[in-house]
Amino acid sequence: MLVVITLALPDTSSLFYLQLRQWVTTQFDSFFLISANIFVVFCIAIAISPYGRIRLGGRQARPEYPYASWLAMLFAAGVGIGLMFYGVHEPITHTLHPPLNIDATDVEQARAAGMSAAIFHWGLHAWAIYAVVGLALAFFTFNRNMPMTLRSAFYPLLGKAVWGPCGHVIDIVAVLATVFGLATSLGIGSEQIAAGLSYLFSIDASTSTKVILIITIIAIAIVSVISGLDNGVRRLSEVNLGLAFLLLVFVFMAGPTLNILLNLGTVTRDYLYYLPQLSHWIGREDNLFLHGWTTFYWAWWISWSPFVGMFIARISFGRSVREFVIWVLIVPTLIGLIWMATLGGTALEQMITLGYRGVADAPPELALFKMLEGLPFTNFVSTLCVFLIALFFVTSADSGSLVVDTLTAGGKVDAPIRQRIFWCSTTGLVAIALMVGGGMASLQALTTAIGLPFGLLLLLMCVSLLKGFQQESA
């Protein structure tokens, strides 16, 4: 119904979505920031507590996947498309318009705050949101033999009521959050691929091109979904991580290598220094940054958490709680920091030291390609990037479809193949319809709106998980 209305009334829908996003991000900014802070503290506290010794699946359980494959799958599903899109754009944008009312003419301070703000959005807070959902689902599924659905995570609080209307509402909200969150990521991916094709081959980056790209990628994702988790998603994720690592190494070697190496420690220090200031909401005057970036991001991560969290849960059998938190919270944060420091740091060096403003003057979807203009083998590496973004697109679509399929199948992980195909196709169609009807604004607004009720569920999930751990220890 929502898609039909959007297509029938595109102008009215577009205005409504814009107002919806502004209302959520301005009226509930403190809620999102407080919630994200709670999730970070909760994960760290659980990891260092005696509960960290609990093993997902029981004392005798052993992991199904080696560390490399596990990391590849959770990284590709979690932030792959986003880092490709924002990894260059955000450090430049936040340096030119620094948060916390920092003077943009103070280049070094603006650079430190800008890079810290970019890492902040892709660091501990984002992964803590995913970790809460993933840990809760893995624990109640593998240790309590419950179905892998969101309602199972609330059993200590609701008891048998989770199998009634309350549980239905929880799973419905999770499905909506997953579909709209995934549709937003697919929209971002299609925009960057279309921009890359236009940049390299002069192909018009029109809405029609983006629609064709989504259809093509979804078709490939269906093949991956049919192949299953091990033969499809796992293999594609490993290829993704390998190509992303090659891109990282290339930029490190071809860019300002010494500066990147020397700045890694500085970037880490700055991130930790600005972390408390960026995490609070009291007395903030940088409303454009707070509402347009941070609040939207937290809502986006929360809306995407059923998808990423459930996918992480499915591949985390046999890990201890402490191991889970370290590898889901700390390791991806460090990878994101290195990614931003290398790609974003190279773009900042080009702008500040060389006076090159190609990235600063380019639209977000072209930022990566404009940065590569200052490095050798531009066309070849840019073509590789388009391919890499498409692969991230596929892994997000197929893993997301498997999650929606599991939710709607009552927790079954081996639902019929035709059902997987249906949800993979449906997600693509939703992304196409909303993009045609209202553009990226509609996708982002719906993601932000669904993040509000699901944020409340995540807070309750922390309480429920803690009760589950207490019962397990007893």
N, C-alpha and C positions, 0 to 999 in steps of 0.2 A: 504494500500500500504506500509506504513511504517513498519508494522508488518511483511508483506511478505518479504520485503527486509532484515529485521533483521534476519529472520529465514533462508533465502537463503544464506546470506553472514555473518555468525556469527562473524568470526574473524575481517573482515573489519569493520563491524558495531560496534564491541566492541571498536576498536581503534578510530573510528570516534566519538563515544559517549564520550570517555575519553577526547579527544582533544576539543570537544564541551564544556564540563563542564569546563575545564581549561580556555578556552578562555572567557567564560561568567563570571566566578568568578574572573578572574584577570583583565579583561578590564572594567568591570562595577561594581567593588566593591564600589566605591564612590556613584554611582547611587542607589544601593540597601540600603546602610547605610543612605544616606540622605533621601530617601523615607520613610524608616521605622521610622526615627526620626520625620518626618513630620506627619506621621499617629498618633504617640503617642501624640504629641502636639495638633494636630487637635481634637482628641477625648476628651482630658482633657479640652481644651478650649470650646468645644461645651457643655460639661457636666456642666461647671460652669457658662456658659452664660445664658441669658434668654431663649435661644432656648431649654435648658434642660427641660423646663416645657411642651414642646410639647408632646402630647400623641399619640402613634402609633395607628391609627384607629379612632382618633377624641376624643373630650373631654369626651364623654360618654362611650368610650370603656373600657372594663375590661379584665384582663388577662384570657386566656383560661387554663393555667396550673399553679399550685402552684409553689412556689419557688424551692422546692426540685426536682420536676419533670423537671422543666425548666433547672436547673443547671445540672441535671444528663444527659439530652439530649445534651446540648451544650458541656459539658465536654467529654462525650463519643465520640461524633462526632469530636471534635476538636483535642485533644491531647492524647487520651487514649492509643493507641498502642505505640505512641512515648515515653511517660513517662515510660511505662513498659520496653521499650527497652533501653532507654538512662538514666533513673533515677538513676541507679547505675554506669553505664559505664562512663558517662561524668564527674561527680565529681572526680573520680579516674584519668581519662585520663588528665584532665586539671590541676590537682594537680601535677601529674608527669611531665607534660609538660605545665607549666603555660603560659598564654598569657602575652602580654605587656612586653616581655623580662624580666620577673621577675625571679630571681635566684631560681632555683628548690631546691637548698640545704638549703634555708631559709624555713624550713618546714611550719612554721605558716603563713608566707606571701604567700607562694605557695598554701597552703590550702585555705586561704581566697580568693585569686584570682581565684583559680580553681573552688570553689563552686559558686562564683559570676558569673563566665563565664557560668557555666551550667544553673543557674537560668536565666541568661540574655537571653539565646536562647529560653527559654520556658516561659518568663515572659511578661512584658508590650508590647514589640515590636510585639511579635507573635500575641497576642490577639488584639492589636490595628489594625493590618491588617485585622483580621476577623471582628472586630467591624465596620470598615468603610464600608465594603461590606454589612454586615448584616443590619446596620442602614439605608443605602441608599435604599436597596431593601424593607425593612419593611416600610419606610416612603412613597416611591412612590407607593407601592402596597396598603397599608392600608389607606393612607391619600389622595392619588390622584387617587385611583381606576384604577391603571394601571396594566398590566400583570406582574407577578413575573418573569421577565427575566432581564438580565443585561442591556439590551438596555434601559429599562425604567428609569434607574438611570441617564441617560444622556439627558433626555428630556429637562431640562432647558437650556442646551448648544446647542443641535442639533435640537430641535423642532420636527417637523414631519419627519425630515430626519431619526429619529431612526427607522421608520417603513420601511426604504429602505435599500440599500446595506450597508450603514454604520452600521446600527443596526444588519444586518446579520453577518457582520464581528465580531462585539463585542460578539455576542452570540456564534459564532463558536469558537473564541478564548477561551471563558469561558468554553465551552464543552471540548475542548482539554486540557485546564488547569486542569479541574476537573478529567478527565479520567486518565491523566498521574500522577497527584498528588495522586489520590486515588490508582493507580496501584503501586506507590512507597511505600505507607503505607502498602498495602497488601503484597508486597514483604518483607518488614521489619517484618511484623507480622508472615509470613510463616517461615522466617528464625529463629525467636525466638522460635516458637512452635516446629519446627523440632529439634532445638538444645535442647529444654527441653525434648522432647520425647527420643532423643538420650542419654541425661544425665540420665534420670530416668529409661528407659526401653531398652537401647542399640539398639534403632531403628536407622538405618543408616540415617543420615541427608543429604541425596543426593538430587539432583535436582528433581528426580522422587518423592521423599517423599514430597517435597515442592509443587510440582504440584498437587499431590493427596490432600494435605491439602487445597490448594486454591479451588479445585473443591468441596471438602466437605463443606468448609465454605460458598462458594457461594451458594451451594444448600440450606443450612440452611438460608442464607440471603434472598433467593428467597421466602421462606416460610414467613419470617418476612415482606418482601415487600408486599406480597399478603395480609397479615393481616392489613396493613395500618399503619399510623403514631401512632395512639393511642394504638391499640392493639399489634402492633409489636415493632416498634422502641422505643416507650416510655417505655414499660415494660422491654425490654432488657437493656435499658439505666439505669433504676432504679436498676436492678439487678447488672449491672456493677459497678455503683457507690457504692452500698452496699458492694460488695465483695472487691473493692479497698480500701474502708474505713476499712474493717476488716483486710486486709493485712497491712495497715498503722499502725493500732493499735497493731497488733501482733509484728511487727518489733520494734515499740516504746517500748513495754513492755518487749520483749525478748532481745532487744539490749541494748546498753548503755543509758538507759532511762534518767538518770540524765544529762549526757553530751548533749544528744539531746535537752533536755528541756532548759538547760543553753545556748546552742549554737543558739537557734532560734533567739534570739535578736541579737546576733553577726552576724549571717548569713544575717539577714535583713539589718543591718547597713553596712556590707561589700558590699552587692549587690548595695545599694544606693551610696556607696562611689566609687565603680568601674564603675558604670553605665555610667557616662560621658566619661571615658577613653575608655571603650569598644564600645561606640556608635560612636566615631569619626574615621576617616580614615587618617587624615593628619599626615605624619611622622611616620606611623606605620612600624615597622620592623618585627613584628611577622606574616609574610605573610602566613605561613603554617596554623596558627590558623585563621587569617582573611579570607583567601580565602577558605580553606578546611572546615571551620566550619561556621563562621558567614554569609558570603556571600551566601553560599549554603543554610543555614537555611532560610534567608530572601527570597530567590528565591522560596524555597519549600513552605513557608507559603503563599507567594503571589499566587503561582500556585494553592494552595489548598483553597484559600479564596473564589472562587465562590461557591464551595461545602459547606464549613463550614458557610460562610456568608449567603447563601440562606437558609440553614437549620435553622440557628439561626433566620433569618427573619420569617420563617414560624411559629415558635413557640413563637414569641415575641409580638403578637397582644395584645394591651391593656397596654403595658409598656410605661412609660414616657421615653424621650430621656435620661434624667439624670439617671434614674433607669437602663436603658439598658446599658449605658456605665459603670456604677459601677459594674453591675453583669457580664458583658461580658469582661471587661478589668481588674478590680481590684480583684474581688473574685477569678477567675481562676488563676491569678498571685500568690495570697496568697496560694492557694491550691498547686500549683506547687512548691512554695518555701518550704512549709512544707513537701511535698513529697521528694524533693531533700535533705532537711536537715535531714530527718529521714532515708530514704533508703541509699542515698549517704553518709550521715554522719556516718551511721553504718559501711559502707564499709571502710571509711577513718579511723575510730577508729580501725577497725580490722587490717588495714595495718600499721598505724603509731604507735599505742600503742602496739599491739600484734605481729606485724611483719608478719601477714598473707598476702600473696601476691596472693591468689587464684583469686581474681577479677582482679588484675593488670596484671596477666599473662594469663588470659582467653580471648578468642575472645569476641567481644561486645555482641553477642547473648547469651552468657553464663554468663554474668556479674551478673545478678540478681540471678541465681541459685547458683553461687559460693559464693555470699554474704550470702545466706540462709544456706550454709554449716556450718557457724559459729554459727547458732542459733538452738534451739531445734526443734523437729518434722520436720526435713529437708525434708524428702520425701513427707510427707503429704502436707506441705505448698507449696512445689515446684509443686506438682500435681495440687493444687488449682490454682497456678499461670498460669500453662499451660491452664487450663480451663478459667481463667479470660482473658488471652491474646486472646484466641479463641473468647470469647464473644465480646471483643473490636473489633476484626476482623470483626465479624458479623455486629455490629452496624455501623462500618465505611462503610461496603459494602452496607448495605440496605439503610442507610441515603444518601450515595453518589449516589446510583442508583435512589432514589426518586428525587434528585436534577437534575441529568442529564435528567431524564424523563421530569421534569418540563421545563427545558431549551429547549429541543427539541420539546416540545408540545406547544410552544408559551406562556408559563406562566401558563398553566392549571395545577391545583394541583390534579385533579381527572381524569388523563389520564387512558386509558384502562389498565387492569391488565397485559395483554400480552405485552404491551409496557414497563411496569416496569420490567417484567421478562427479556425482550430482553436486556435492558441496564444493568441490574445486571449481566447477563451472559456475555455480551460483555466486561464489565470492568474486570471480572475475566480472560477472554481469552486474553485480552491485557497484563495483568500482567504476565500470564503464558508464552505467546509468547516472550515478551521482556526479561523475566528472563532466558528462555531457550536460546534465541539468544545472549544476551549480559550480562546477570547477573544483579546484583543490580546496576552496573555502568551505564548500559543503562537506567534504570528507573530513576536514580538520575540525569543523564545528560539531559534527556528530560524534567524532572520537572524543572531543572534550566533554560533551554532554554526558555520554555514557560512562565516562571516567568518574563522574561525581557519585552516583549510587554505588558503583563498584568499589570506590575508595572506602566507603563505609563497610562494605563486606570484607575488605582486606584487613581493616582494623580488628573486626570481630574474629577474623581468621587467625590473627596473632594470638588472641586469647584462647581460642579453641585448640590451637597447636600446642600452646604451653600446657594446657590441661591434659592433652594427649601424651606429652612427654612425661608429665608427672605420673600419670597412670602407668606408663611403660616402665619407668624407673621403679615404681612400687611393685 
